[in-house]
Amino acid sequence: MKSSTKDQVAGNIHVLKGKVKEIAGKVTDNPRLESEGTAEKTGGRVQKKVGQVEKVLGK
């Protein structure tokens, strides 16, 4: 598997995990968990975008 594809898949996984943490934080009224989820979601989106850029550049 190419590096760009791995980054996109890993990014999607982090976005999904972030969403779960964010929702769990809201349900349990845990602002720390909610902010961790938001941060992980953002990191996943960045990683996914890096994979897309690498794909365009042919890496």
Secondary structure, DSSP 8 states (H G I E B T S, - for coil): --HHHHHHHHHHHHHHHHHHHHHHHHHTT-HHHHHHHHHHHHHHHHHHHHHHHHHHHT-
